[in-house]
Amino acid sequence: MYFTLLFETNYGPTEIYELCFHPAVVWMKDGEDFCQPHRGPYFVAGDFTFLVQHAKTSSQATNDNGHNPRPRKVSIVCHHTEEGREEDLNLLIAEMKSEGFIPQLMVAN
C-alpha cells in the first residue's frame, strides 16, 4: 500500500502529500520527493510529525476570518500497491490523532 493524504483547507487548492515506500519511507508532493524522515522501509513514530514540521502545516482549521479554530481533517486514500503495510497505516492514524488531526480513511481500488 501507499497513502495519499488530503489536508482540509478553507479555500483551494487541497494540500496533498503521499507516503510512499521507494523502498525507504518518503513523503512526496506533486510527484516529487518532498522529505525523507529516515532510511528504513517502514513507517515509524515521528514520520508524520516530520512531514508536518517540514511542510510547516497546522493541525488547526479556522473559518474564513481566521476565527474558531478546530481540529483539521485529513482524508487518507489507501492505494493497494507498493510496500506499505496495515501496520504502517495504523501507526500513521495514531500519530495523526496524537498531533491533533482528524484522520478520515478512504480506500481506492
Biopython code that builds the backbone (N, CA, C, O; Angstrom):
import numpy as np
from Bio.PDB.StructureBuilder import StructureBuilder

atoms = [
    (1, "MET", "N", (0.832, -1.185, 0.000)),
    (1, "MET", "CA", (0.000, 0.000, 0.000)),
    (1, "MET", "C", (0.875, 1.246, 0.000)),
    (1, "MET", "O", (2.028, 1.212, 0.428)),
    (2, "TYR", "N", (0.311, 2.341, -0.485)),
    (2, "TYR", "CA", (0.858, 3.656, -0.216)),
    (2, "TYR", "C", (-0.332, 4.555, 0.077)),
    (2, "TYR", "O", (-1.470, 4.182, -0.207)),
    (3, "PHE", "N", (-0.091, 5.725, 0.637)),
    (3, "PHE", "CA", (-1.172, 6.535, 1.176)),
    (3, "PHE", "C", (-1.102, 7.968, 0.661)),
    (3, "PHE", "O", (-0.046, 8.599, 0.692)),
    (4, "THR", "N", (-2.237, 8.473, 0.187)),
    (4, "THR", "CA", (-2.364, 9.867, -0.210)),
    (4, "THR", "C", (-3.109, 10.594, 0.901)),
    (4, "THR", "O", (-4.191, 10.169, 1.306)),
    (5, "LEU", "N", (-2.536, 11.687, 1.396)),
    (5, "LEU", "CA", (-3.153, 12.485, 2.456)),
    (5, "LEU", "C", (-3.665, 13.785, 1.858)),
    (5, "LEU", "O", (-2.909, 14.529, 1.234)),
    (6, "LEU", "N", (-4.951, 14.058, 2.050)),
    (6, "LEU", "CA", (-5.586, 15.278, 1.565)),
    (6, "LEU", "C", (-5.953, 16.116, 2.779)),
    (6, "LEU", "O", (-6.883, 15.782, 3.513)),
    (7, "PHE", "N", (-5.222, 17.203, 2.990)),
    (7, "PHE", "CA", (-5.422, 18.066, 4.151)),
    (7, "PHE", "C", (-6.533, 19.066, 3.872)),
    (7, "PHE", "O", (-6.504, 19.765, 2.859)),
    (8, "GLU", "N", (-7.504, 19.134, 4.760)),
    (8, "GLU", "CA", (-8.612, 20.074, 4.656)),
    (8, "GLU", "C", (-8.077, 21.505, 4.565)),
    (8, "GLU", "O", (-7.157, 21.879, 5.292)),
    (9, "THR", "N", (-8.660, 22.293, 3.670)),
    (9, "THR", "CA", (-8.337, 23.716, 3.559)),
    (9, "THR", "C", (-9.637, 24.509, 3.473)),
    (9, "THR", "O", (-10.671, 23.978, 3.066)),
    (10, "ASN", "N", (-9.579, 25.772, 3.855)),
    (10, "ASN", "CA", (-10.766, 26.628, 3.758)),
    (10, "ASN", "C", (-10.997, 27.101, 2.339)),
    (10, "ASN", "O", (-12.130, 27.380, 1.948)),
    (11, "TYR", "N", (-9.951, 27.191, 1.582)),
    (11, "TYR", "CA", (-10.022, 27.657, 0.204)),
    (11, "TYR", "C", (-9.453, 26.551, -0.654)),
    (11, "TYR", "O", (-9.420, 25.430, -0.147)),
    (12, "GLY", "N", (-9.035, 26.700, -1.792)),
    (12, "GLY", "CA", (-8.330, 25.702, -2.548)),
    (12, "GLY", "C", (-6.902, 26.147, -2.720)),
    (12, "GLY", "O", (-6.589, 27.258, -2.293)),
    (13, "PRO", "N", (-6.057, 25.423, -3.276)),
    (13, "PRO", "CA", (-6.228, 24.013, -3.593)),
    (13, "PRO", "C", (-5.984, 23.141, -2.366)),
    (13, "PRO", "O", (-5.460, 23.606, -1.354)),
    (14, "THR", "N", (-6.364, 21.885, -2.467)),
    (14, "THR", "CA", (-6.161, 20.937, -1.380)),
    (14, "THR", "C", (-4.664, 20.705, -1.188)),
    (14, "THR", "O", (-3.915, 20.570, -2.156)),
    (15, "GLU", "N", (-4.245, 20.659, 0.065)),
    (15, "GLU", "CA", (-2.848, 20.365, 0.389)),
    (15, "GLU", "C", (-2.698, 18.839, 0.364)),
    (15, "GLU", "O", (-3.331, 18.142, 1.156)),
    (16, "ILE", "N", (-1.863, 18.321, -0.541)),
    (16, "ILE", "CA", (-1.761, 16.877, -0.766)),
    (16, "ILE", "C", (-0.317, 16.402, -0.602)),
    (16, "ILE", "O", (0.614, 16.989, -1.154)),
    (17, "TYR", "N", (-0.156, 15.323, 0.172)),
    (17, "TYR", "CA", (1.143, 14.652, 0.323)),
    (17, "TYR", "C", (0.904, 13.158, 0.201)),
    (17, "TYR", "O", (-0.182, 12.670, 0.511)),
    (18, "GLU", "N", (1.921, 12.432, -0.253)),
    (18, "GLU", "CA", (1.807, 10.985, -0.366)),
    (18, "GLU", "C", (2.926, 10.319, 0.421)),
    (18, "GLU", "O", (4.085, 10.729, 0.364)),
    (19, "LEU", "N", (2.545, 9.276, 1.160)),
    (19, "LEU", "CA", (3.512, 8.465, 1.895)),
    (19, "LEU", "C", (3.805, 7.238, 1.048)),
    (19, "LEU", "O", (2.946, 6.375, 0.864)),
    (20, "CYS", "N", (5.029, 7.170, 0.533)),
    (20, "CYS", "CA", (5.431, 6.075, -0.345)),
    (20, "CYS", "C", (6.592, 5.313, 0.279)),
    (20, "CYS", "O", (7.217, 5.764, 1.239)),
    (21, "PHE", "N", (6.857, 4.155, -0.289)),
    (21, "PHE", "CA", (7.917, 3.273, 0.195)),
    (21, "PHE", "C", (8.769, 2.896, -1.013)),
    (21, "PHE", "O", (8.453, 1.932, -1.710)),
    (22, "HIS", "N", (9.865, 3.654, -1.277)),
    (22, "HIS", "CA", (10.663, 3.537, -2.506)),
    (22, "HIS", "C", (12.111, 3.172, -2.270)),
    (22, "HIS", "O", (12.886, 4.048, -2.653)),
    (23, "PRO", "N", (12.631, 2.182, -1.777)),
    (23, "PRO", "CA", (11.989, 1.248, -0.864)),
    (23, "PRO", "C", (11.929, 1.809, 0.553)),
    (23, "PRO", "O", (11.277, 1.228, 1.421)),
    (24, "ALA", "N", (12.605, 2.940, 0.796)),
    (24, "ALA", "CA", (12.528, 3.569, 2.121)),
    (24, "ALA", "C", (11.314, 4.501, 2.172)),
    (24, "ALA", "O", (10.760, 4.879, 1.140)),
    (25, "VAL", "N", (10.921, 4.853, 3.369)),
    (25, "VAL", "CA", (9.810, 5.777, 3.584)),
    (25, "VAL", "C", (10.168, 7.140, 3.004)),
    (25, "VAL", "O", (11.232, 7.687, 3.292)),
    (26, "VAL", "N", (9.274, 7.682, 2.185)),
    (26, "VAL", "CA", (9.471, 9.022, 1.632)),
    (26, "VAL", "C", (8.121, 9.721, 1.508)),
    (26, "VAL", "O", (7.137, 9.119, 1.078)),
    (27, "TRP", "N", (8.084, 10.993, 1.888)),
    (27, "TRP", "CA", (6.906, 11.831, 1.681)),
    (27, "TRP", "C", (7.072, 12.504, 0.331)),
    (27, "TRP", "O", (8.136, 13.047, 0.036)),
    (28, "MET", "N", (6.028, 12.475, -0.495)),
    (28, "MET", "CA", (6.085, 13.069, -1.823)),
    (28, "MET", "C", (5.037, 14.167, -1.955)),
    (28, "MET", "O", (3.994, 14.130, -1.302)),
    (29, "LYS", "N", (5.329, 15.137, -2.806)),
    (29, "LYS", "CA", (4.396, 16.214, -3.127)),
    (29, "LYS", "C", (4.538, 16.498, -4.616)),
    (29, "LYS", "O", (5.650, 16.668, -5.115)),
    (30, "ASP", "N", (3.419, 16.548, -5.323)),
    (30, "ASP", "CA", (3.416, 16.810, -6.767)),
    (30, "ASP", "C", (4.311, 15.845, -7.533)),
    (30, "ASP", "O", (4.973, 16.239, -8.494)),
    (31, "GLY", "N", (4.334, 14.584, -7.112)),
    (31, "GLY", "CA", (5.095, 13.564, -7.810)),
    (31, "GLY", "C", (6.597, 13.588, -7.580)),
    (31, "GLY", "O", (7.336, 12.825, -8.204)),
    (32, "GLU", "N", (7.051, 14.457, -6.689)),
    (32, "GLU", "CA", (8.479, 14.583, -6.399)),
    (32, "GLU", "C", (8.745, 14.266, -4.926)),
    (32, "GLU", "O", (7.871, 14.459, -4.081)),
    (33, "ASP", "N", (9.952, 13.779, -4.617)),
    (33, "ASP", "CA", (10.334, 13.577, -3.219)),
    (33, "ASP", "C", (10.241, 14.919, -2.492)),
    (33, "ASP", "O", (10.761, 15.927, -2.971)),
    (34, "PHE", "N", (9.584, 14.926, -1.345)),
    (34, "PHE", "CA", (9.438, 16.158, -0.564)),
    (34, "PHE", "C", (10.347, 16.123, 0.667)),
    (34, "PHE", "O", (11.086, 17.072, 0.931)),
    (35, "CYS", "N", (10.285, 15.024, 1.409)),
    (35, "CYS", "CA", (11.162, 14.863, 2.566)),
    (35, "CYS", "C", (11.224, 13.386, 2.935)),
    (35, "CYS", "O", (10.297, 12.623, 2.662)),
    (36, "GLN", "N", (12.324, 12.998, 3.556)),
    (36, "GLN", "CA", (12.532, 11.609, 3.955)),
    (36, "GLN", "C", (12.897, 11.582, 5.428)),
    (36, "GLN", "O", (13.988, 12.007, 5.807)),
    (37, "PRO", "N", (11.979, 11.078, 6.272)),
    (37, "PRO", "CA", (12.223, 11.103, 7.708)),
    (37, "PRO", "C", (13.332, 10.169, 8.184)),
    (37, "PRO", "O", (13.977, 10.446, 9.196)),
    (38, "HIS", "N", (13.561, 9.076, 7.475)),
    (38, "HIS", "CA", (14.618, 8.113, 7.825)),
    (38, "HIS", "C", (14.812, 7.187, 6.638)),
    (38, "HIS", "O", (14.103, 7.302, 5.638)),
    (39, "ARG", "N", (15.762, 6.271, 6.738)),
    (39, "ARG", "CA", (16.066, 5.388, 5.612)),
    (39, "ARG", "C", (15.421, 4.006, 5.736)),
    (39, "ARG", "O", (15.634, 3.149, 4.877)),
    (40, "GLY", "N", (14.646, 3.781, 6.782)),
    (40, "GLY", "CA", (14.030, 2.472, 6.981)),
    (40, "GLY", "C", (12.866, 2.228, 6.047)),
    (40, "GLY", "O", (12.318, 3.168, 5.471)),
    (41, "PRO", "N", (12.476, 0.939, 5.888)),
    (41, "PRO", "CA", (11.429, 0.580, 4.935)),
    (41, "PRO", "C", (10.006, 0.724, 5.468)),
    (41, "PRO", "O", (9.049, 0.593, 4.705)),
    (42, "TYR", "N", (9.850, 0.992, 6.769)),
    (42, "TYR", "CA", (8.518, 1.036, 7.364)),
    (42, "TYR", "C", (8.275, 2.367, 8.063)),
    (42, "TYR", "O", (9.210, 3.051, 8.479)),
    (43, "PHE", "N", (7.002, 2.715, 8.182)),
    (43, "PHE", "CA", (6.603, 3.914, 8.909)),
    (43, "PHE", "C", (6.903, 3.704, 10.388)),
    (43, "PHE", "O", (6.618, 2.639, 10.937)),
    (44, "VAL", "N", (7.473, 4.708, 11.030)),
    (44, "VAL", "CA", (7.736, 4.648, 12.472)),
    (44, "VAL", "C", (7.208, 5.922, 13.112)),
    (44, "VAL", "O", (6.979, 6.924, 12.435)),
    (45, "ALA", "N", (7.017, 5.870, 14.430)),
    (45, "ALA", "CA", (6.551, 7.039, 15.174)),
    (45, "ALA", "C", (7.474, 8.216, 14.876)),
    (45, "ALA", "O", (8.697, 8.086, 14.921)),
    (46, "GLY", "N", (6.883, 9.345, 14.576)),
    (46, "GLY", "CA", (7.641, 10.543, 14.265)),
    (46, "GLY", "C", (7.658, 10.881, 12.779)),
    (46, "GLY", "O", (7.999, 12.006, 12.413)),
    (47, "ASP", "N", (7.299, 9.935, 11.917)),
    (47, "ASP", "CA", (7.329, 10.188, 10.470)),
    (47, "ASP", "C", (6.278, 11.219, 10.049)),
    (47, "ASP", "O", (6.562, 12.074, 9.209)),
    (48, "PHE", "N", (5.069, 11.153, 10.618)),
    (48, "PHE", "CA", (4.043, 12.144, 10.281)),
    (48, "PHE", "C", (4.414, 13.507, 10.863)),
    (48, "PHE", "O", (4.249, 14.532, 10.200)),
    (49, "THR", "N", (4.903, 13.520, 12.075)),
    (49, "THR", "CA", (5.342, 14.776, 12.702)),
    (49, "THR", "C", (6.443, 15.419, 11.866)),
    (49, "THR", "O", (6.471, 16.641, 11.719)),
    (50, "PHE", "N", (7.339, 14.622, 11.324)),
    (50, "PHE", "CA", (8.401, 15.116, 10.452)),
    (50, "PHE", "C", (7.796, 15.838, 9.246)),
    (50, "PHE", "O", (8.251, 16.920, 8.876)),
    (51, "LEU", "N", (6.766, 15.234, 8.630)),
    (51, "LEU", "CA", (6.089, 15.869, 7.497)),
    (51, "LEU", "C", (5.462, 17.192, 7.912)),
    (51, "LEU", "O", (5.649, 18.204, 7.236)),
    (52, "VAL", "N", (4.724, 17.195, 9.010)),
    (52, "VAL", "CA", (4.036, 18.407, 9.484)),
    (52, "VAL", "C", (5.039, 19.538, 9.703)),
    (52, "VAL", "O", (4.790, 20.680, 9.316)),
    (53, "GLN", "N", (6.159, 19.219, 10.316)),
    (53, "GLN", "CA", (7.178, 20.238, 10.572)),
    (53, "GLN", "C", (7.837, 20.702, 9.283)),
    (53, "GLN", "O", (8.059, 21.899, 9.097)),
    (54, "HIS", "N", (8.147, 19.780, 8.399)),
    (54, "HIS", "CA", (8.813, 20.120, 7.140)),
    (54, "HIS", "C", (7.885, 20.946, 6.234)),
    (54, "HIS", "O", (8.333, 21.871, 5.557)),
    (55, "ALA", "N", (6.591, 20.601, 6.232)),
    (55, "ALA", "CA", (5.617, 21.295, 5.388)),
    (55, "ALA", "C", (5.124, 22.594, 6.029)),
    (55, "ALA", "O", (4.453, 23.401, 5.385)),
    (56, "LYS", "N", (5.464, 22.784, 7.304)),
    (56, "LYS", "CA", (5.007, 23.964, 8.055)),
    (56, "LYS", "C", (3.487, 24.085, 7.999)),
    (56, "LYS", "O", (2.937, 25.156, 7.739)),
    (57, "THR", "N", (2.828, 22.961, 8.250)),
    (57, "THR", "CA", (1.369, 22.930, 8.248)),
    (57, "THR", "C", (0.866, 22.852, 9.683)),
    (57, "THR", "O", (1.654, 22.647, 10.607)),
    (58, "SER", "N", (-0.419, 23.010, 9.874)),
    (58, "SER", "CA", (-1.002, 23.087, 11.210)),
    (58, "SER", "C", (-2.116, 22.069, 11.381)),
    (58, "SER", "O", (-2.749, 21.651, 10.411)),
    (59, "SER", "N", (-2.346, 21.678, 12.617)),
    (59, "SER", "CA", (-3.442, 20.754, 12.919)),
    (59, "SER", "C", (-4.752, 21.489, 13.127)),
    (59, "SER", "O", (-5.780, 20.858, 13.375)),
    (60, "GLN", "N", (-4.735, 22.812, 13.031)),
    (60, "GLN", "CA", (-5.934, 23.615, 13.267)),
    (60, "GLN", "C", (-6.484, 24.178, 11.958)),
    (60, "GLN", "O", (-5.731, 24.650, 11.106)),
    (61, "ALA", "N", (-7.799, 24.122, 11.814)),
    (61, "ALA", "CA", (-8.503, 24.786, 10.716)),
    (61, "ALA", "C", (-9.330, 25.901, 11.344)),
    (61, "ALA", "O", (-9.773, 25.785, 12.487)),
    (62, "THR", "N", (-9.535, 26.964, 10.608)),
    (62, "THR", "CA", (-10.333, 28.087, 11.099)),
    (62, "THR", "C", (-11.371, 28.450, 10.055)),
    (62, "THR", "O", (-11.324, 27.974, 8.920)),
    (63, "ASN", "N", (-12.316, 29.305, 10.454)),
    (63, "ASN", "CA", (-13.282, 29.782, 9.470)),
    (63, "ASN", "C", (-12.605, 30.794, 8.549)),
    (63, "ASN", "O", (-11.407, 31.043, 8.680)),
    (64, "ASP", "N", (-13.349, 31.370, 7.636)),
    (64, "ASP", "CA", (-12.779, 32.288, 6.644)),
    (64, "ASP", "C", (-12.134, 33.524, 7.254)),
    (64, "ASP", "O", (-11.268, 34.137, 6.630)),
    (65, "ASN", "N", (-12.541, 33.896, 8.455)),
    (65, "ASN", "CA", (-11.971, 35.075, 9.102)),
    (65, "ASN", "C", (-10.811, 34.737, 10.028)),
    (65, "ASN", "O", (-10.294, 35.613, 10.721)),
    (66, "GLY", "N", (-10.400, 33.477, 10.045)),
    (66, "GLY", "CA", (-9.300, 33.066, 10.909)),
    (66, "GLY", "C", (-9.718, 32.848, 12.353)),
    (66, "GLY", "O", (-8.867, 32.799, 13.242)),
    (67, "HIS", "N", (-11.014, 32.716, 12.600)),
    (67, "HIS", "CA", (-11.534, 32.530, 13.952)),
    (67, "HIS", "C", (-12.052, 31.107, 14.137)),
    (67, "HIS", "O", (-12.135, 30.332, 13.184)),
    (68, "ASN", "N", (-12.392, 30.783, 15.366)),
    (68, "ASN", "CA", (-12.984, 29.492, 15.728)),
    (68, "ASN", "C", (-12.143, 28.301, 15.285)),
    (68, "ASN", "O", (-12.603, 27.489, 14.481)),
    (69, "PRO", "N", (-10.925, 28.184, 15.793)),
    (69, "PRO", "CA", (-10.089, 27.048, 15.395)),
    (69, "PRO", "C", (-10.710, 25.721, 15.822)),
    (69, "PRO", "O", (-11.368, 25.627, 16.859)),
    (70, "ARG", "N", (-10.489, 24.720, 15.012)),
    (70, "ARG", "CA", (-10.970, 23.366, 15.293)),
    (70, "ARG", "C", (-9.971, 22.386, 14.690)),
    (70, "ARG", "O", (-9.173, 22.767, 13.834)),
    (71, "PRO", "N", (-10.005, 21.125, 15.128)),
    (71, "PRO", "CA", (-9.080, 20.143, 14.561)),
    (71, "PRO", "C", (-9.268, 20.014, 13.048)),
    (71, "PRO", "O", (-10.391, 20.047, 12.546)),
    (72, "ARG", "N", (-8.168, 19.870, 12.344)),
    (72, "ARG", "CA", (-8.168, 19.801, 10.881)),
    (72, "ARG", "C", (-8.351, 18.363, 10.420)),
    (72, "ARG", "O", (-7.692, 17.458, 10.931)),
    (73, "LYS", "N", (-9.239, 18.148, 9.459)),
    (73, "LYS", "CA", (-9.482, 16.822, 8.905)),
    (73, "LYS", "C", (-8.454, 16.518, 7.823)),
    (73, "LYS", "O", (-8.050, 17.389, 7.053)),
    (74, "VAL", "N", (-8.045, 15.248, 7.792)),
    (74, "VAL", "CA", (-7.151, 14.766, 6.737)),
    (74, "VAL", "C", (-7.722, 13.457, 6.210)),
    (74, "VAL", "O", (-7.858, 12.486, 6.954)),
    (75, "SER", "N", (-8.056, 13.436, 4.923)),
    (75, "SER", "CA", (-8.517, 12.200, 4.290)),
    (75, "SER", "C", (-7.294, 11.379, 3.892)),
    (75, "SER", "O", (-6.330, 11.906, 3.336)),
    (76, "ILE", "N", (-7.349, 10.100, 4.180)),
    (76, "ILE", "CA", (-6.262, 9.181, 3.818)),
    (76, "ILE", "C", (-6.805, 8.227, 2.763)),
    (76, "ILE", "O", (-7.724, 7.453, 3.029)),
    (77, "VAL", "N", (-6.229, 8.289, 1.561)),
    (77, "VAL", "CA", (-6.604, 7.360, 0.499)),
    (77, "VAL", "C", (-5.565, 6.246, 0.489)),
    (77, "VAL", "O", (-4.368, 6.499, 0.345)),
    (78, "CYS", "N", (-6.037, 5.005, 0.645)),
    (78, "CYS", "CA", (-5.140, 3.841, 0.637)),
    (78, "CYS", "C", (-5.112, 3.237, -0.766)),
    (78, "CYS", "O", (-6.154, 2.886, -1.320)),
    (79, "HIS", "N", (-3.924, 3.122, -1.327)),
    (79, "HIS", "CA", (-3.735, 2.512, -2.643)),
    (79, "HIS", "C", (-3.086, 1.148, -2.416)),
    (79, "HIS", "O", (-2.101, 1.040, -1.685)),
    (80, "HIS", "N", (-3.630, 0.126, -3.031)),
    (80, "HIS", "CA", (-3.151, -1.234, -2.779)),
    (80, "HIS", "C", (-2.030, -1.637, -3.728)),
    (80, "HIS", "O", (-2.111, -2.658, -4.410)),
    (81, "THR", "N", (-0.992, -0.826, -3.758)),
    (81, "THR", "CA", (0.236, -1.151, -4.485)),
    (81, "THR", "C", (1.389, -0.737, -3.586)),
    (81, "THR", "O", (1.171, -0.108, -2.550)),
    (82, "GLU", "N", (2.581, -1.071, -3.958)),
    (82, "GLU", "CA", (3.792, -0.743, -3.206)),
    (82, "GLU", "C", (3.937, -1.591, -1.956)),
    (82, "GLU", "O", (3.284, -2.625, -1.812)),
    (83, "GLU", "N", (4.805, -1.141, -1.049)),
    (83, "GLU", "CA", (5.251, -1.964, 0.066)),
    (83, "GLU", "C", (4.637, -1.608, 1.414)),
    (83, "GLU", "O", (4.932, -2.285, 2.399)),
    (84, "GLY", "N", (3.808, -0.590, 1.506)),
    (84, "GLY", "CA", (3.223, -0.202, 2.783)),
    (84, "GLY", "C", (2.363, -1.320, 3.366)),
    (84, "GLY", "O", (1.766, -2.117, 2.642)),
    (85, "ARG", "N", (2.318, -1.352, 4.695)),
    (85, "ARG", "CA", (1.593, -2.420, 5.389)),
    (85, "ARG", "C", (0.440, -1.844, 6.200)),
    (85, "ARG", "O", (0.363, -0.634, 6.416)),
    (86, "GLU", "N", (-0.435, -2.704, 6.636)),
    (86, "GLU", "CA", (-1.537, -2.323, 7.518)),
    (86, "GLU", "C", (-0.993, -1.679, 8.790)),
    (86, "GLU", "O", (-1.566, -0.715, 9.299)),
    (87, "GLU", "N", (0.110, -2.212, 9.297)),
    (87, "GLU", "CA", (0.770, -1.643, 10.480)),
    (87, "GLU", "C", (1.169, -0.189, 10.256)),
    (87, "GLU", "O", (1.014, 0.650, 11.144)),
    (88, "ASP", "N", (1.689, 0.106, 9.054)),
    (88, "ASP", "CA", (2.082, 1.477, 8.718)),
    (88, "ASP", "C", (0.867, 2.403, 8.775)),
    (88, "ASP", "O", (0.940, 3.510, 9.308)),
    (89, "LEU", "N", (-0.240, 1.936, 8.223)),
    (89, "LEU", "CA", (-1.478, 2.721, 8.242)),
    (89, "LEU", "C", (-1.949, 2.969, 9.669)),
    (89, "LEU", "O", (-2.317, 4.091, 10.014)),
    (90, "ASN", "N", (-1.941, 1.937, 10.494)),
    (90, "ASN", "CA", (-2.387, 2.086, 11.881)),
    (90, "ASN", "C", (-1.508, 3.056, 12.663)),
    (90, "ASN", "O", (-2.016, 3.858, 13.447)),
    (91, "LEU", "N", (-0.200, 2.989, 12.456)),
    (91, "LEU", "CA", (0.716, 3.916, 13.124)),
    (91, "LEU", "C", (0.502, 5.350, 12.626)),
    (91, "LEU", "O", (0.541, 6.296, 13.412)),
    (92, "LEU", "N", (0.278, 5.504, 11.323)),
    (92, "LEU", "CA", (0.018, 6.828, 10.747)),
    (92, "LEU", "C", (-1.233, 7.437, 11.366)),
    (92, "LEU", "O", (-1.215, 8.597, 11.778)),
    (93, "ILE", "N", (-2.311, 6.677, 11.435)),
    (93, "ILE", "CA", (-3.573, 7.172, 12.012)),
    (93, "ILE", "C", (-3.377, 7.557, 13.472)),
    (93, "ILE", "O", (-3.837, 8.615, 13.901)),
    (94, "ALA", "N", (-2.702, 6.713, 14.236)),
    (94, "ALA", "CA", (-2.468, 7.014, 15.657)),
    (94, "ALA", "C", (-1.656, 8.293, 15.821)),
    (94, "ALA", "O", (-1.962, 9.113, 16.687)),
    (95, "GLU", "N", (-0.625, 8.470, 14.998)),
    (95, "GLU", "CA", (0.200, 9.670, 15.112)),
    (95, "GLU", "C", (-0.571, 10.914, 14.684)),
    (95, "GLU", "O", (-0.408, 11.978, 15.280)),
    (96, "MET", "N", (-1.406, 10.790, 13.659)),
    (96, "MET", "CA", (-2.229, 11.929, 13.225)),
    (96, "MET", "C", (-3.137, 12.388, 14.362)),
    (96, "MET", "O", (-3.257, 13.584, 14.629)),
    (97, "LYS", "N", (-3.769, 11.436, 15.022)),
    (97, "LYS", "CA", (-4.642, 11.771, 16.152)),
    (97, "LYS", "C", (-3.855, 12.420, 17.282)),
    (97, "LYS", "O", (-4.315, 13.393, 17.879)),
    (98, "SER", "N", (-2.679, 11.892, 17.578)),
    (98, "SER", "CA", (-1.885, 12.449, 18.684)),
    (98, "SER", "C", (-1.392, 13.863, 18.361)),
    (98, "SER", "O", (-1.106, 14.639, 19.273)),
    (99, "GLU", "N", (-1.290, 14.204, 17.066)),
    (99, "GLU", "CA", (-0.871, 15.546, 16.642)),
    (99, "GLU", "C", (-2.060, 16.506, 16.526)),
    (99, "GLU", "O", (-1.884, 17.673, 16.176)),
    (100, "GLY", "N", (-3.276, 16.013, 16.821)),
    (100, "GLY", "CA", (-4.450, 16.885, 16.811)),
    (100, "GLY", "C", (-5.233, 16.924, 15.509)),
    (100, "GLY", "O", (-6.128, 17.756, 15.363)),
    (101, "PHE", "N", (-4.926, 16.056, 14.568)),
    (101, "PHE", "CA", (-5.656, 15.975, 13.304)),
    (101, "PHE", "C", (-6.802, 14.966, 13.433)),
    (101, "PHE", "O", (-6.807, 14.138, 14.344)),
    (102, "ILE", "N", (-7.760, 15.039, 12.525)),
    (102, "ILE", "CA", (-8.859, 14.080, 12.467)),
    (102, "ILE", "C", (-8.703, 13.273, 11.181)),
    (102, "ILE", "O", (-9.078, 13.753, 10.111)),
    (103, "PRO", "N", (-8.155, 12.051, 11.261)),
    (103, "PRO", "CA", (-7.990, 11.238, 10.053)),
    (103, "PRO", "C", (-9.316, 10.635, 9.590)),
    (103, "PRO", "O", (-10.128, 10.196, 10.404)),
    (104, "GLN", "N", (-9.521, 10.621, 8.291)),
    (104, "GLN", "CA", (-10.715, 10.009, 7.665)),
    (104, "GLN", "C", (-10.222, 9.042, 6.612)),
    (104, "GLN", "O", (-9.636, 9.453, 5.611)),
    (105, "LEU", "N", (-10.456, 7.761, 6.832)),
    (105, "LEU", "CA", (-9.916, 6.708, 5.973)),
    (105, "LEU", "C", (-10.792, 6.481, 4.740)),
    (105, "LEU", "O", (-12.015, 6.377, 4.841)),
    (106, "MET", "N", (-10.145, 6.406, 3.576)),
    (106, "MET", "CA", (-10.801, 6.086, 2.311)),
    (106, "MET", "C", (-9.982, 4.986, 1.665)),
    (106, "MET", "O", (-8.780, 4.891, 1.916)),
    (107, "VAL", "N", (-10.595, 4.157, 0.846)),
    (107, "VAL", "CA", (-9.868, 3.072, 0.195)),
    (107, "VAL", "C", (-10.062, 3.193, -1.313)),
    (107, "VAL", "O", (-11.192, 3.326, -1.783)),
    (108, "ALA", "N", (-8.984, 3.148, -2.063)),
    (108, "ALA", "CA", (-9.039, 3.150, -3.528)),
    (108, "ALA", "C", (-8.878, 1.736, -4.028)),
    (108, "ALA", "O", (-8.133, 0.950, -3.443)),
    (109, "ASN", "N", (-9.563, 1.403, -5.096)),
    (109, "ASN", "CA", (-9.436, 0.052, -5.672)),
    (109, "ASN", "C", (-8.269, -0.033, -6.593)),
    (109, "ASN", "O", (-8.011, -1.092, -7.166)),
]
sb = StructureBuilder()
sb.init_structure("model")
sb.init_model(0)
sb.init_chain("A")
sb.init_seg("    ")
for serial, (resi, resn, name, xyz) in enumerate(atoms, 1):
    if name == "N":
        sb.init_residue(resn, " ", resi, " ")
    sb.init_atom(name, np.array(xyz, "f"), 0.0, 1.0, " ", f" {name:<3s}", serial, name[0])
structure = sb.get_structure()
